[in-house]
Amino acid sequence: MEKYRDWNILESLPDGWVIDNTAGSPAPNTVFITNGKSVLNGQKRALLKVKAKRDVFIPKNEIKQVVAKNETTEQIPFPAKTVNTLARKKFQEQLLKEIHFDLMVCEIEGWDKTEYIKELQKLLNIIDVKKKKKGNDFKQQSLFDALT
């Protein structure tokens, strides 16, 4: 009879014994079984051999086929790009809410809404998206510099 540490490894489940799902198995392709008694009333434990869920001995030609299938699958977008897109959408939504609030304040105070929108457009137009900035060439522009 095979043994793993202090537990016998059995080929079949003896009568009256049950599989113990409360404990993980310490040996590959085995599960714990008990005689159905509690620990205080003389419980006995053993290991039961079970079939492997998958065969680890795969022929080389099957491995090549699996690798070829994986190469033909389409590219999954990198998660950071998806997360960044979601963050941008949330930021745009927040900006839009802030602008709507400011327009409501303009309406309540009797200020000109178009002047406020033009100020926002000036701020956006100072951003140069065509030219790539080098490390030290970036100059932080003040909010008030754009409005003058």
Secondary structure in CASP SS format (residue, H / E / C, confidence):
PFRMAT SS
TARGET T0000
AUTHOR 0000-0000-0000
METHOD secondary structure of the structure
MODEL  1
M C 1.00
E E 1.00
K E 1.00
Y E 1.00
R C 1.00
D C 1.00
W E 1.00
N E 1.00
I E 1.00
L E 1.00
E C 1.00
S C 1.00
L C 1.00
P C 1.00
D C 1.00
G C 1.00
W C 1.00
V E 1.00
I E 1.00
D C 1.00
N C 1.00
T C 1.00
A C 1.00
G C 1.00
S C 1.00
P C 1.00
A C 1.00
P C 1.00
N C 1.00
T E 1.00
V E 1.00
F E 1.00
I E 1.00
T E 1.00
N C 1.00
G C 1.00
K C 1.00
S C 1.00
V H 1.00
L H 1.00
N H 1.00
G C 1.00
Q C 1.00
K C 1.00
R E 1.00
A E 1.00
L E 1.00
L E 1.00
K E 1.00
V C 1.00
K C 1.00
A C 1.00
K C 1.00
R C 1.00
D C 1.00
V C 1.00
F C 1.00
I C 1.00
P C 1.00
K H 1.00
N H 1.00
E H 1.00
I H 1.00
K H 1.00
Q H 1.00
V H 1.00
V H 1.00
A H 1.00
K H 1.00
N H 1.00
E H 1.00
T H 1.00
T C 1.00
E C 1.00
Q C 1.00
I C 1.00
P C 1.00
F C 1.00
P H 1.00
A H 1.00
K H 1.00
T H 1.00
V H 1.00
N H 1.00
T H 1.00
L H 1.00
A H 1.00
R H 1.00
K H 1.00
K H 1.00
F H 1.00
Q H 1.00
E H 1.00
Q H 1.00
L H 1.00
L H 1.00
K H 1.00
E H 1.00
I H 1.00
H H 1.00
F H 1.00
D H 1.00
L H 1.00
M H 1.00
V H 1.00
C H 1.00
E H 1.00
I H 1.00
E H 1.00
G C 1.00
W C 1.00
D C 1.00
K H 1.00
T H 1.00
E H 1.00
Y H 1.00
I H 1.00
K H 1.00
E H 1.00
L H 1.00
Q H 1.00
K H 1.00
L H 1.00
L H 1.00
N H 1.00
I C 1.00
I C 1.00
D C 1.00
V C 1.00
K C 1.00
K C 1.00
K C 1.00
K C 1.00
K C 1.00
G C 1.00
N C 1.00
D C 1.00
F C 1.00
K C 1.00
Q C 1.00
Q C 1.00
S C 1.00
L H 1.00
F H 1.00
D H 1.00
A H 1.00
L H 1.00
T C 1.00
END
